[in-house]
Structure formats: structure tokens, C-alpha cells
Amino acid sequence: MIDINAPTISRLNRQIYQRLKQALSLNLRRQVFIAVCDNQQLRNSIVENLQADLTNTIDYTETQENSNQHILFVTLNLNLSSPNPVTQINQWFAENPQFQKTEEYQILGFQIIGIENLTKQPSAVQWSFISNLKKIATNLSKLESSLLLWITKPWLNTIKQSAPEFWNWHTGIFEFEGDPTPITPRQKKSSLPNKTKPLSFSPSITSSPSINTVRPLMALEQKSYTVESKNSQAYILPPAPQKLPELSINHSQYQENIPRPELEFVELANLVWAEISRKSGEEKNSLEKQQFQIIKEIQDLNKSQYPSPELAVAYQTLGDVHRDRILAGEVSEQSLIIAIRAYEMVIEWTFQDRGNISQFSSSKIPVLDILNDLATLYWMLSRQIKSSKSDSLVYLERSIILYQMAMGEITPSQKDTYARLQKNLGLAYGDLATHQEAEQNWERSVRAYQEAIFYLDKVADVQDYATTLNNLGTAYWNLAQHTQEVEHLQGAISAYAESIDYFTPEIQPLNYAMIQNNLGIAYWNLAQFQTEASEALILKAIDAYLVALKYRTSENLPLAYAATKNNLGTAYWHLANQFEEHQIRSKLFHEAIAAYSQAVSIAQQFSPSQLTFDILATYNNIGLAYYQIAIESNTTLDKDSQIKNLEAALDHHLLAHSNRLQTNINEIQGEQASVDYILRIIRTLYSKYGIQGQNLALSKIPSNLLPQILSML
């Protein structure tokens, strides 16, 4: 702990600290204070000093009957899974009933830290926090102490604008000076739910709806369409990364016979030979002969003075060969780049001289189809590139522009083609939303899918129609994480529900199960916002998950099965919180434990990188459920059963802690959450069963963790 009077603390900050301490020392009930500090290290030091200075150090100027009371000032980390400070304070009292003895203890106030971590949470969680602040007038009636919220300046502005009800109730504001603490880049894993925090009792959903794995299809069946070129605007593409992957080139007898034509052709030929060199045996010989004939034809046609239809067709043939191999499953960065370069040469030659376009037969050069294929290849390349996010983004943006170019080549009669392009655009915008401008790009994705659905023939293209509805539902779900939660979640539910009607579980069980799982997630998510209907919505979510699990089994889709079981456990947990009857709550908590345990039993067979949920959070969630059963069952369970449930809770929190260390997951907050849960169980066993209960718990603590636990008891 840094001394607040140290020279490194500015004079202004020392003055503000003294004013804040004095305000809290007045011991007035139901006061709401706001402390603003952007420097996390400074904030932590002030928090520690306040807790030390205000605990048992208040001087009473008058003789009072309660002057022998123990004075406490308590620090709590905001529960990010259910961010309601007043509820969290009441929960603290429920877990620490000894401090409710007013003749022995006086709680001066609570300070809440960790609000800045809401920035890394989904918008639904942030909205929940703001919504709880708006209810401050009602919630304060449940509070007998003062409340101090620690926030950053961005959150200060957000609260002013979004929670005026709370702002009007605050008693005072104390702004400390200091440079902002750099924000740690959000880890990929954080997009998976629920990094549980101290005193966090609500497990959160652990997988977002999966977009249908059907990729944008290259228009193989559309080569017969007639295309009329437009005398339209020029299209400016963003520059592709200049440096292509370096390829080792092995020369063959065919390559040595090729003179040096233009640079673009040389580069493309080198890529082709490099790709062939990776093959062996008969496959290599066959490819060399086939590709040599095409390359030789392109070389000869390159000598033509004017753009030649035959040259464009030759480049298209080369692109088609590699595109067909890609569609057959032979996907690599090299094959994608070859197909892209070949098709780009087709477009370059075709558009090079619009004045001579009459020599190009639209049946020979299907510009629309090539633009669509080229866009889809760039989309695939954006997903294939792992080494550079900036390159991936450039390829994705180029894909979108090419789809838009293809739109400009569509005639009014090509409604099916237009619908497919819009479907591809929807998927591309969804990918772009993961890179930048999430809300705007998910909105574009929704509009594209809506346009596709309007033009798709639900009778002739029933599969496309159904999968597009599923993707529309997923786009709505993602958009709901950023804005207008209820409206967009209802849109997701409507799309998923309609999509299900087009899948027969006996014929397409896996797709049917996927959409049921997505529907369950949307119902669960909506229940977090429509609290008056939350019980009915959670029941619908559970029904959807159970239907999905009829077809998602541990044998045919173990990872998907585990994810749905994990979601089912979360739904049962939240359903339990809709009831006050202990027997009903206990039954539902047991259902949650069973579902979580089945998810864990499968997940343990895979590496964490393969999972779509955080198994360590699931361990903690199981522990939390056992703990709730134990502490709520004073009258229904005997001593041995209570201890058994508390032991089970402790075992699972220890699993979460030990596995976090073994997997080297750098998640300090997650580790601290497990430690806090462990401490809570030890204290509960001690308060219920004395030193014998405490020793029972301590006997389970591993030696490497024991010193830390003992120092915190």
C-alpha cells in the first residue's frame, strides 16, 4: 500500500483524498459518492488507504452508546455477471451475517471497484449496470450504509448521459488527477462468456449462436446466364498487400521452355509451378501437363496488340481449374492466390478497353460470375490468412467491394443471382464486424440477409432460404449485443423460428439441432431484458436446448453437445433464481449441476482452444450451484449433506484454480475469483461447524495455495 502522503502523490490528490475520507467519516446513511480516477495504480492505492483509514479509526467527539463498536469500511469488486452494487452489498450481508449485529459492528460504507472492466463486457452487461443505476431510488431503501463508486472519466460521461436518475441522487463527486492506465488488448477468449469475478453468482452464457457453416458458394451453376455490361462508374479497390507469401519454385522442363512475357504473367506462372512442386507422383505429372498447356496458351496470346477474348478465356480457364480444386477441398493460401490472380487478369483484360468490349461475347466472359467467384475467393483468403490481421482485413474489404461490383452487372431478370450475392454480402459484413465498426457492419449484414430472403424462392431454393434465415437470426443476435437489445433479439427469435420450419430433423438432424441451440440462446438472452417474462423465456430456452440435444449427441458432435449442455446448465441456473421456494431452487440447481457436469466430461477430452466456452468458468459455476444448495438448505438438509455440498463446491473451485495455473491462462481476475470462492467456503464451514469445519476445508487446499489462503483468512 502506497502512503497517500508520499511525495509521489500530488498535493491536489492528497487534498481530494482528505475531503473524500471526511465525507465518508460523517457516517450518514444512504449517501452516494462517486470517485473518478483513470490511473488504476493510483486508484488501487487510494482504495487500500481508505479501507485502512476508515476501519476502526473514527473519533467520536461525543460519548455515544455505540462507541465500542467495530467500524468497517468494505471493498467489493463489481460482479460483472450481475452488475448491481446494492444487490451485491445485500448478498455480502447474507454471506457474512455476523456483521449484521449492530451492537458489535457498524458498517460505515461500501466502495465498489472494477466498474472499468464493464468496458470489456458485452453491451448487454453494460446496459444491465446502467439499468440498475437508474433504479437507485428504489434500491437505496434497502441500504443502511454509504456507497462509493470508483469509475473512470469515460464511465462518468456515460452515467451522466444514460442514468440521469442516478446522477440526480449522487451526494458528491471526487475527481483524482492521473494519466489513464493503458487498456490491455481484449483477448480472443474474452468473447466467450463469463470471466467470473469475486462474489459473482450468475454463470453467463458460454457460446454465441454459430453462423451456418455453409460458405458463400461460387456460382458454378450460373455460367449460362446472359450478362449485359453496364457503361458505369469505375471501381476503386483497396490496394492488396504488396508482399505475397514467398514460395519455393522448382523449375521443370515445361517451365524452362516458356519465354519471359509480362511481369504479371511471370508472377502467376511462378505461383502455379510452386503449387505443382508441392505435389508428387502421378498427380504432379498430370497437373504439370494440364497447367503447361494453359500457361503456354496464355503466353502466346499475350503477344496480341489488343485485348483478346481468347486471352481472357484462357485466364478464366486457369482460374476455374484452381477454383474447382478449392471447392473439392484442396484449400491453401497458394491455391487461393493463383485463382484470384487468374480471375483478376480476366477482369483486367475485359475492362481494359470498354470501347472494344463488343468483341467479348458475354457467353464467353461471364463477368458477373467471375466477380462473384473472385469476391468469394478473397473472402476465403481473409479467413485463411492467420499471420496478419491487417492483410485479412484488406482481403475482406476487397471481397465486399467485388460483391458490390457484381451487383452492378445484374439484369432485372437475375433475381436468384441477386439473392445469392446479398447472402454472400451478409456473411462478409458479419466477418467485417469482428474487425471494425461492429454495430454498423452487423446492421449491413442484417439488411443484406433481409434483401436475400425477399428474393429467394422458398420453394425452389428451400435450403438456401432456410440457411439464410438462420444467418439473419445470428446477425440480429450479434446486433442486439450493441443496440436495441429487445427489438433485435425478437428479430433473431423470429428468424430462427421460421428457419426451423424448413428443416426436417429426421433428414437434417445436425442443422435442425444447430438452429434449436441458437433459438435457445436468443430466448435466454431476451430473458435478461424482459424481466417480467423471464421465467417463460427461460423455459422456452430450456425446451430448445433439450430438443437440440436429441440430435447433438456426445458421439456425433461432442463439442457442440458440450456447448449446448453448458448453455442448458446456465438456463437452469437462471430459472432457479426465478423462484423463492427452496425445494424448487434446489432441484433446478441440481439440474444445472448435471448439465454442467456432462459438458465438462466431454470438454476434458479436448484442448481449451477447441472449446467454444470457458471450462474453468464452468467449474466455478458448478461450485456456485453446490454452494447455493448448501447455504439455502438449513432446514431441509442434515449436517452431513450440507458438508458434502460445501465440499463439492470447494472441489470445483479448486479445479478451476489449478487448471487455470496448468493451462497458463493469464487471467488474473478469473484466478482471484476462484480464490475468493474458496475463502468463502472455508469461512462458511467455520461459521457453521467451527474449527472442525475449517480444518476439513483446509485439508483439501493444495500446498502451493495454502500460504495464500492462510494469509487471507
C-alpha positions in Angstrom: 0.0 0.0 0.0 1.4 3.4 -1.0 1.3 6.1 1.6 -1.2 8.7 0.5 1.0 11.4 1.9 4.1 10.2 -0.1 5.8 12.8 -2.3 4.8 10.8 -5.4 1.1 11.6 -4.7 0.3 15.1 -5.9 -0.9 17.8 -3.5 -4.2 18.0 -5.2 -4.8 14.3 -4.9 -3.9 14.4 -1.2 -6.4 17.2 -0.7 -9.2 15.3 -2.6 -8.4 12.2 -0.6 -8.8 14.0 2.7 -12.1 15.5 1.5 -13.4 12.1 0.5 -12.3 10.5 3.7 -14.0 13.3 5.7 -17.3 12.9 3.8 -17.4 9.2 4.4 -16.4 9.7 8.1 -19.6 11.7 8.7 -21.4 8.3 8.8 -24.5 9.5 7.1 -26.9 6.8 5.8 -27.7 6.2 2.1 -25.2 8.7 0.7 -23.9 8.0 -2.8 -20.4 9.2 -3.7 -18.5 9.0 -6.9 -14.8 8.8 -7.2 -13.2 9.3 -10.6 -9.7 8.1 -11.3 -8.2 7.0 -14.6 -5.0 5.7 -13.2 -5.6 2.2 -11.9 -2.4 2.0 -9.8 -3.3 5.3 -8.0 -6.9 4.1 -7.7 -5.9 0.9 -6.0 -3.6 2.7 -3.6 -6.4 5.1 -2.6 -8.9 2.2 -2.2 -6.5 0.4 0.2 -5.8 3.6 2.2 -9.5 4.4 2.5 -10.2 0.9 3.8 -7.3 1.1 6.3 -8.1 4.6 7.4 -11.8 4.2 7.9 -11.8 0.9 9.7 -11.8 1.3 13.5 -10.2 4.8 13.3 -13.2 7.2 13.6 -13.1 9.5 16.5 -16.4 10.3 18.1 -16.5 13.8 19.5 -19.3 12.9 21.9 -19.8 10.0 24.2 -22.1 7.5 22.5 -23.5 4.2 23.5 -22.1 2.5 20.4 -18.5 3.9 20.7 -17.2 0.4 21.3 -18.5 -0.9 18.0 -16.1 -2.2 15.4 -16.2 0.1 12.4 -15.8 -1.4 9.0 -15.4 0.0 5.5 -15.8 -2.7 2.9 -14.3 -3.0 -0.6 -16.2 -5.1 -3.2 -15.3 -6.0 -6.8 -18.3 -5.4 -9.1 -19.9 -8.7 -10.0 -19.8 -8.4 -13.8 -22.2 -11.2 -14.5 -24.9 -9.3 -12.5 -23.7 -5.8 -12.1 -26.0 -4.4 -9.3 -24.0 -2.8 -6.5 -26.9 -2.7 -4.0 -27.8 -6.3 -4.6 -24.2 -7.3 -4.2 -24.0 -5.5 -0.9 -27.1 -7.3 0.3 -25.5 -10.6 -0.8 -22.4 -9.7 1.2 -24.5 -9.3 4.3 -26.2 -12.6 3.6 -22.9 -14.4 3.4 -21.5 -12.5 6.5 -24.4 -12.5 8.9 -22.2 -11.8 11.9 -21.7 -8.2 10.7 -25.5 -7.6 11.0 -25.1 -7.5 14.8 -25.4 -3.7 15.2 -24.3 -3.8 18.8 -20.9 -5.2 17.7 -20.4 -3.9 14.2 -21.1 -0.7 12.3 -20.6 -0.8 8.5 -19.5 2.7 7.6 -19.9 2.1 3.8 -19.0 0.1 0.8 -16.7 1.0 -2.1 -17.3 -0.7 -5.4 -14.3 -1.2 -7.7 -13.9 -2.9 -11.1 -16.6 -0.8 -13.0 -14.0 -0.1 -15.6 -14.0 -3.8 -16.6 -17.5 -3.4 -17.9 -15.9 -1.9 -21.0 -14.7 -5.3 -21.9 -18.1 -6.9 -21.4 -20.9 -7.4 -24.0 -23.2 -4.4 -24.3 -26.0 -6.4 -22.6 -24.0 -6.4 -19.4 -23.2 -2.7 -19.6 -26.8 -2.0 -20.2 -27.8 -4.1 -17.2 -25.4 -2.0 -15.0 -26.9 1.3 -16.3 -30.4 0.0 -15.8 -29.6 -0.9 -12.2 -28.2 2.6 -11.5 -31.5 4.0 -12.8 -33.3 2.2 -10.0 -31.2 3.9 -7.4 -34.3 5.5 -5.6 -35.8 2.1 -5.0 -32.6 0.3 -4.2 -31.3 2.9 -1.7 -34.2 2.0 0.6 -32.5 -1.4 1.1 -29.2 0.2 2.1 -28.2 1.5 5.5 -24.7 2.5 4.6 -22.9 4.9 2.3 -22.0 3.8 -1.2 -18.8 4.9 -3.1 -18.4 4.0 -6.8 -15.0 4.1 -8.4 -15.2 4.9 -12.1 -13.1 6.3 -15.0 -13.9 9.5 -16.8 -15.4 7.7 -19.8 -17.8 6.0 -17.5 -18.5 9.3 -15.7 -19.8 10.7 -19.0 -21.8 7.5 -19.8 -23.5 7.6 -16.4 -24.3 11.3 -16.7 -26.0 10.8 -20.1 -27.6 7.3 -19.7 -28.5 7.3 -16.0 -29.8 10.7 -15.0 -31.9 9.2 -12.3 -28.7 8.0 -10.5 -26.9 11.2 -11.3 -29.5 13.3 -9.6 -29.2 11.2 -6.4 -25.4 11.3 -6.0 -24.2 13.2 -3.0 -20.7 14.2 -4.1 -18.1 13.7 -6.7 -14.3 13.4 -6.2 -12.1 13.6 -9.3 -8.4 12.5 -8.9 -5.8 13.5 -11.4 -3.7 11.0 -13.2 -2.8 9.6 -16.6 -5.2 6.8 -17.8 -4.0 3.2 -17.3 -3.4 1.6 -20.8 -6.2 -0.9 -21.5 -5.0 -4.4 -22.1 -6.0 -5.7 -25.6 -9.1 -7.8 -25.4 -8.1 -11.5 -25.6 -9.9 -13.7 -28.0 -11.1 -15.8 -25.1 -13.0 -12.9 -23.6 -15.5 -13.1 -26.3 -16.5 -16.3 -24.7 -18.7 -15.6 -21.7 -18.3 -15.2 -18.1 -14.9 -14.4 -16.6 -16.3 -14.7 -13.2 -15.4 -12.1 -10.6 -15.4 -12.1 -6.8 -18.9 -12.6 -5.4 -20.2 -13.5 -8.8 -23.2 -15.8 -8.5 -24.6 -15.9 -12.0 -23.0 -18.0 -14.6 -23.4 -16.5 -18.0 -24.0 -17.9 -21.5 -21.0 -19.6 -22.9 -21.4 -19.7 -26.7 -22.9 -17.2 -29.1 -25.1 -18.5 -32.0 -22.9 -20.1 -34.7 -23.3 -18.9 -38.2 -24.2 -21.7 -40.5 -21.1 -23.3 -41.8 -22.4 -23.1 -45.4 -20.0 -20.8 -47.1 -20.8 -18.3 -49.9 -21.0 -20.6 -52.9 -19.1 -19.8 -56.1 -21.7 -19.5 -58.9 -20.8 -22.8 -60.7 -24.4 -23.2 -61.9 -24.7 -19.6 -63.2 -22.3 -19.8 -66.2 -25.3 -20.0 -68.6 -26.7 -16.6 -67.5 -26.6 -13.8 -70.1 -24.7 -10.8 -68.8 -25.1 -7.3 -70.1 -22.3 -5.0 -69.2 -23.1 -1.5 -67.9 -21.4 1.6 -69.0 -20.9 2.5 -65.4 -18.6 4.0 -62.9 -15.0 2.9 -62.3 -14.5 0.7 -59.2 -11.5 1.6 -57.0 -10.3 -1.4 -55.0 -8.2 -1.0 -51.8 -4.6 -2.0 -52.6 -3.8 -5.6 -51.7 -0.8 -6.2 -49.5 2.3 -5.8 -51.7 4.2 -8.8 -50.4 2.8 -12.2 -51.3 3.9 -15.3 -49.4 7.4 -16.3 -50.5 7.2 -19.6 -52.4 10.0 -22.0 -53.2 10.0 -22.6 -57.0 11.2 -25.8 -58.6 11.7 -25.5 -62.4 10.5 -28.2 -64.6 11.2 -29.0 -68.3 7.9 -27.3 -69.2 8.7 -24.1 -67.3 12.2 -23.8 -69.0 10.5 -23.7 -72.4 8.5 -20.5 -71.5 10.0 -17.2 -72.7 9.7 -14.2 -70.4 6.4 -12.3 -71.1 4.9 -9.5 -69.0 5.7 -9.3 -65.3 2.2 -10.2 -64.1 2.2 -13.3 -66.2 5.6 -14.4 -64.9 4.5 -14.0 -61.3 1.3 -16.0 -61.9 3.3 -18.7 -63.7 5.8 -18.9 -60.8 2.9 -19.3 -58.4 1.5 -22.2 -60.5 4.8 -24.1 -60.7 5.4 -23.6 -57.0 2.0 -25.1 -56.2 2.6 -28.0 -58.5 6.0 -28.6 -56.9 4.2 -29.5 -53.7 2.6 -32.5 -55.3 4.2 -35.8 -56.1 3.8 -38.9 -58.4 1.0 -39.2 -61.0 -0.9 -36.2 -59.6 2.1 -33.9 -60.1 2.7 -35.2 -63.7 -1.0 -34.8 -64.6 -1.1 -31.2 -63.2 2.1 -30.2 -65.0 0.7 -31.3 -68.4 -2.6 -29.6 -67.8 -1.2 -26.4 -66.4 1.5 -26.2 -69.0 -1.0 -26.2 -71.8 -2.9 -23.3 -70.2 0.2 -21.3 -69.4 1.6 -21.8 -72.9 -1.7 -20.6 -74.4 -1.6 -17.5 -72.2 2.0 -16.8 -73.2 1.2 -17.0 -76.9 -1.9 -14.8 -76.5 -0.1 -12.2 -74.5 1.6 -11.1 -77.8 -1.7 -9.8 -79.1 -1.8 -6.0 -79.6 -5.4 -5.6 -78.3 -7.3 -7.3 -75.6 -8.3 -10.7 -76.9 -11.4 -12.7 -75.9 -9.3 -15.8 -76.1 -6.7 -14.5 -73.7 -9.4 -13.6 -71.1 -10.9 -17.1 -71.6 -7.5 -18.7 -71.1 -7.0 -16.8 -67.8 -10.6 -17.8 -66.8 -9.7 -21.5 -67.6 -6.7 -21.3 -65.3 -8.8 -19.7 -62.5 -11.5 -22.3 -63.0 -9.1 -25.2 -62.6 -7.8 -23.9 -59.2 -11.3 -22.8 -58.1 -12.6 -26.3 -58.8 -9.8 -27.8 -56.7 -10.6 -25.4 -53.9 -14.2 -26.4 -54.0 -13.1 -30.0 -53.8 -11.4 -29.2 -50.5 -7.8 -28.5 -51.6 -7.7 -25.1 -49.9 -4.4 -23.3 -49.3 -3.2 -19.7 -49.5 -1.3 -20.5 -52.7 -4.2 -22.1 -54.5 -6.5 -19.1 -53.5 -3.9 -16.6 -54.7 -3.5 -18.4 -58.0 -7.2 -18.4 -58.7 -7.5 -14.8 -57.6 -4.7 -13.6 -59.8 -6.1 -15.5 -62.8 -9.6 -14.1 -62.4 -8.1 -10.6 -61.8 -6.4 -10.9 -65.2 -9.8 -11.8 -66.7 -11.4 -8.7 -65.2 -8.4 -6.5 -66.2 -8.4 -7.6 -69.8 -12.2 -7.4 -70.0 -12.5 -3.9 -68.6 -9.3 -2.6 -70.1 -10.9 -1.2 -73.2 -14.6 -0.7 -72.9 -14.6 0.7 -76.4 -13.7 -2.7 -77.8 -16.0 -4.6 -75.4 -18.1 -5.7 -78.4 -15.5 -8.3 -79.3 -16.1 -10.0 -75.9 -19.1 -12.4 -76.0 -20.9 -12.4 -72.7 -21.3 -16.1 -73.0 -17.5 -16.5 -73.2 -16.7 -14.0 -70.4 -19.3 -14.3 -67.7 -18.2 -11.1 -65.9 -20.9 -11.3 -63.2 -20.0 -14.9 -62.2 -16.2 -14.1 -62.2 -16.7 -11.1 -60.0 -18.8 -13.3 -57.6 -16.1 -16.0 -57.6 -13.3 -13.5 -57.2 -15.2 -11.9 -54.2 -15.7 -15.3 -52.6 -12.1 -16.3 -53.1 -11.0 -13.1 -51.4 -13.4 -13.9 -48.6 -11.9 -17.3 -48.2 -8.4 -15.9 -48.2 -9.3 -13.5 -45.5 -10.2 -16.4 -43.3 -7.2 -18.5 -44.4 -4.6 -15.8 -43.5 -3.6 -16.3 -39.9 -0.4 -14.4 -39.7 -1.6 -10.8 -40.4 -4.9 -9.3 -39.3 -4.3 -6.2 -41.4 -3.9 -8.4 -44.6 -7.0 -10.4 -43.6 -9.0 -7.1 -43.3 -7.8 -5.8 -46.7 -8.8 -9.1 -48.4 -12.2 -9.0 -46.6 -12.9 -5.3 -47.7 -11.9 -6.2 -51.3 -14.3 -9.1 -51.2 -17.2 -6.8 -50.2 -16.3 -4.3 -53.0 -16.2 -7.1 -55.5 -19.6 -8.4 -54.5 -20.9 -4.8 -54.9 -19.3 -4.7 -58.3 -21.1 -7.9 -59.2 -24.4 -6.2 -58.3 -23.7 -3.6 -61.0 -23.7 -6.4 -63.6 -27.0 -7.9 -62.7 -30.0 -7.6 -65.0 -33.6 -7.3 -63.7 -34.3 -10.9 -64.6 -31.5 -12.3 -62.4 -33.3 -12.3 -59.1 -31.7 -15.6 -57.9 -28.2 -14.3 -58.6 -29.0 -11.1 -56.8 -30.3 -13.0 -53.8 -27.1 -15.1 -53.6 -24.9 -12.1 -53.8 -26.8 -10.4 -51.0 -26.5 -13.6 -48.9 -22.7 -13.6 -49.5 -22.6 -9.9 -48.6 -24.4 -10.6 -45.3 -21.7 -13.2 -44.4 -18.9 -10.9 -45.4 -20.3 -7.9 -43.4 -20.6 -10.2 -40.4 -16.9 -11.1 -40.7 -16.0 -7.4 -41.1 -18.0 -6.6 -37.9 -15.4 -8.7 -36.0 -12.7 -6.3 -37.2 -14.2 -2.9 -37.0 -17.4 -0.8 -36.6 -19.3 -3.8 -35.2 -22.7 -2.2 -34.9 -22.7 -0.6 -38.3 -21.5 -3.8 -40.1 -24.0 -6.0 -38.3 -26.7 -3.7 -39.4 -25.4 -4.0 -43.0 -25.3 -7.8 -42.6 -29.0 -7.8 -41.4 -30.1 -5.7 -44.4 -28.2 -7.9 -46.9 -29.8 -11.1 -45.4 -33.2 -9.4 -45.5 -32.8 -8.5 -49.1 -31.7 -12.0 -50.0 -34.7 -13.6 -48.2 -37.0 -11.2 -50.1 -35.8 -12.5 -53.5 -35.0 -16.1 -52.7 -37.6 -18.7 -53.9 -38.6 -20.5 -50.7 -40.0 -23.4 -52.8 -37.2 -23.9 -55.4 -34.3 -22.8 -53.1 -35.6 -24.1 -49.8 -32.1 -25.0 -48.4 -30.8 -21.5 -49.3 -33.9 -19.9 -47.9 -33.6 -21.7 -44.5 -29.9 -21.2 -44.0 -30.2 -17.5 -44.9 -33.0 -17.2 -42.2 -30.6 -18.8 -39.7 -27.8 -16.4 -40.7 -30.3 -13.5 -40.4 -31.1 -14.6 -36.9 -27.4 -14.7 -36.0 -26.8 -11.3 -37.4 -29.8 -9.9 -35.4 -28.4 -11.6 -32.3 -25.0 -10.0 -32.7 -26.5 -6.6 -33.5 -28.5 -7.0 -30.2 -25.2 -7.1 -28.3 -24.6 -3.5 -29.4 -28.0 -1.7 -29.7 -31.8 -2.1 -29.3 -31.4 -5.4 -27.4 -35.1 -6.4 -27.1 -36.1 -5.5 -30.7 -33.1 -7.2 -32.3 -33.4 -10.3 -30.1 -37.0 -10.6 -31.1 -35.9 -10.4 -34.7 -33.4 -13.2 -34.1 -36.1 -15.4 -32.5 -38.5 -14.8 -35.4 -35.8 -15.7 -38.0 -34.7 -18.8 -36.1 -38.3 -20.0 -35.6 -39.1 -19.6 -39.2 -35.9 -21.3 -40.3 -36.7 -24.4 -38.2 -39.9 -24.9 -40.2 -37.8 -25.7 -43.3 -35.6 -28.4 -41.7 -36.8 -31.9 -41.0 -34.9 -33.4 -38.0 -35.0 -36.9 -39.4 -33.4 -35.7 -42.7 -31.1 -32.9 -41.5 -30.7 -33.5 -37.8 -27.5 -31.5 -37.3 -28.8 -28.3 -38.9 -32.0 -28.7 -37.1 -30.2 -29.0 -33.8 -27.9 -26.1 -34.5 -30.9 -23.8 -35.1 -32.6 -25.1 -31.9 -29.5 -24.3 -30.0 -29.4 -20.8 -31.5 -33.0 -20.3 -30.6 -32.4 -21.3 -27.0 -29.6 -18.7 -26.7 -31.8 -16.0 -28.1 -34.6 -16.8 -25.7 -32.1 -16.9 -22.8 -30.6 -13.6 -23.8 -34.0 -11.9 -24.2 -34.9 -13.1 -20.7 -32.2 -10.9 -19.3 -34.0 -7.8 -20.6 -37.7 -8.7 -20.4 -37.6 -9.5 -16.7 -41.4 -9.6 -16.4 -41.5 -12.5 -18.8 -38.1 -14.0 -17.9 -39.4 -17.3 -16.5 -41.4 -18.1 -19.6 -38.5 -17.1 -21.9 -36.0 -19.2 -19.9 -38.4 -22.2 -20.1 -38.5 -21.8 -23.9 -34.7 -21.7 -23.9 -34.5 -24.9 -22.0 -37.1 -26.6 -24.3 -35.0 -25.5 -27.3 -31.7 -26.8 -25.8 -33.4 -30.2 -24.9 -34.6 -30.6 -28.5 -31.2 -29.8 -29.8 -29.6 -32.4 -27.5 -31.8 -35.1 -29.1 -29.7 -34.7 -32.3 -26.5 -33.2 -30.9 -25.1 -36.2 -29.1 -21.7 -36.8 -27.4 -21.0 -39.4 -30.1 -21.8 -37.5 -33.3 -20.9 -33.9 -32.3 -19.1 -33.9 -28.9 -18.0 -30.3 -28.9 -21.4 -29.0 -30.0 -23.0 -31.3 -27.4 -20.8 -29.9 -24.7 -21.6 -26.3 -25.6 -25.3 -26.9 -25.6 -25.1 -28.8 -22.3 -23.2 -25.8 -20.8 -25.9 -23.4 -22.1 -28.6 -25.7 -20.6 -26.8 -25.5 -17.2 -26.8 -21.7 -17.3 -30.5 -21.7 -18.2 -31.4 -23.9 -15.3 -29.3 -21.7 -13.0 -31.3 -18.6 -14.0 -34.6 -20.4 -13.8 -33.8 -21.3 -10.2 -33.4 -17.6 -9.4 -37.0 -17.0 -10.6 -38.3 -19.0 -7.5 -38.2 -18.5 -3.8 -39.2 -22.0 -2.8 -36.1 -23.7 -1.5 -37.1 -27.2 -2.8 -37.7 -25.9 -6.3 -34.5 -23.9 -6.3 -32.5 -26.9 -5.1 -34.0 -29.1 -7.8 -33.1 -26.6 -10.5 -29.6 -26.1 -9.1 -29.1 -29.9 -9.3 -30.3 -29.8 -12.9 -27.8 -27.1 -13.6 -25.0 -29.2 -12.0 -25.9 -32.2 -14.0 -25.9 -30.3 -17.3 -22.6 -28.5 -16.4 -21.0 -31.8 -15.4 -21.9 -33.5 -18.7 -20.5 -30.6 -20.6 -17.2 -30.8 -18.5 -16.9 -34.6 -19.0 -16.8 -34.1 -22.8 -14.8 -30.8 -22.7 -12.0 -32.5 -20.8 -11.2 -34.7 -23.8 -10.3 -31.6 -25.9 -7.9 -28.7 -25.7 -9.2 -25.4 -24.4 -8.6 -23.8 -27.9 -11.2 -26.3 -29.4 -13.9 -25.3 -27.0 -16.5 -22.6 -27.6 -16.9 -22.0 -23.8 -14.6 -21.4 -20.8 -14.4 -24.7 -19.0 -12.8 -23.0 -16.0 -15.8 -20.7 -15.6 -18.0 -23.9 -15.8 -16.0 -25.4 -12.9 -16.7 -22.3 -10.9 -20.4 -22.4 -11.9 -20.8 -25.9 -10.6 -19.1 -24.8 -7.4 -21.5 -21.9 -7.1 -24.6 -24.1 -7.6 -23.4 -26.6 -4.9 -22.8 -23.6 -2.6 -26.3 -22.2 -3.1 -27.8 -25.6 -2.3 -25.8 -25.8 0.9 -26.5 -22.4 2.3 -30.2 -22.4 1.4 -30.9 -25.7 2.9 -30.5 -25.2 6.7 -33.9 -26.8 7.4 -34.0 -29.4 4.6 -30.6 -30.9 4.7 -28.8 -32.6 7.6 -25.3 -31.7 8.6 -23.6 -34.4 6.6 -25.4 -33.4 3.4 -24.6 -29.7 3.9 -20.9 -30.5 4.4 -21.0 -32.8 1.3 -22.4 -30.0 -0.8 -19.9 -27.5 0.5 -17.0 -29.9 -0.1 -18.3 -30.4 -3.7 -18.3 -26.7 -4.2 -14.8 -26.4 -2.8 -13.6 -29.2 -5.1 -14.8 -27.5 -8.2 -13.4 -24.1 -7.3 -10.1 -25.8 -6.7 -10.3 -27.4 -10.1 -10.9 -24.0 -11.7 -7.9 -22.6 -9.9 -5.5 -25.5 -10.5 -6.5 -25.8 -14.2 -6.0 -22.1 -14.7 -2.5 -22.4 -13.5 -1.8 -25.6 -15.5 -3.0 -24.1 -18.7 -1.1 -20.9 -18.2 -4.2 -18.8 -18.7 -3.2 -15.2 -17.9 -6.5 -14.2 -16.3 -5.8 -12.5 -13.0 -9.4 -11.7 -12.3 -10.5 -15.3 -13.0 -7.9 -16.7 -10.7 -8.8 -14.2 -8.0 -12.5 -15.2 -8.4 -11.6 -18.8 -7.6 -9.6 -17.8 -4.6 -12.4 -15.7 -3.3 -14.9 -18.6 -3.7 -12.5 -20.9 -1.9 -12.2 -18.4 1.0 -15.9 -18.0 1.2 -16.5 -21.8 1.6 -13.8 -22.0 4.3 -15.4 -19.2 6.2 -18.9 -20.7 5.8 -17.7 -24.1 7.1 -16.1 -22.3 10.1 -19.2 -20.3 10.9 -21.4 -23.4 10.7 -19.2 -26.1 12.1 -16.4 -24.3 13.9 -12.7 -25.2 13.8 -13.5 -28.8 12.7 -15.3 -27.5 9.6 -12.4 -25.1 8.8 -9.8 -27.8 9.1 -11.8 -30.0 6.8 -11.7 -27.4 4.2 -8.0 -26.5 4.7 -7.1 -30.2 4.4 -8.2 -30.0 0.7 -6.1 -26.9 -0.2 -3.0 -27.8 -2.2 0.3 -26.9 -0.6 1.1 -24.3 -3.2 -2.1 -22.4 -2.5 -2.3 -22.9 1.3 0.1 -20.0 2.3 -2.0 -17.5 0.3 -5.3 -18.8 1.8 -4.0 -18.7 5.3 -2.8 -15.2 4.9 -6.2 -14.1 3.8 -8.3 -15.8 6.4 
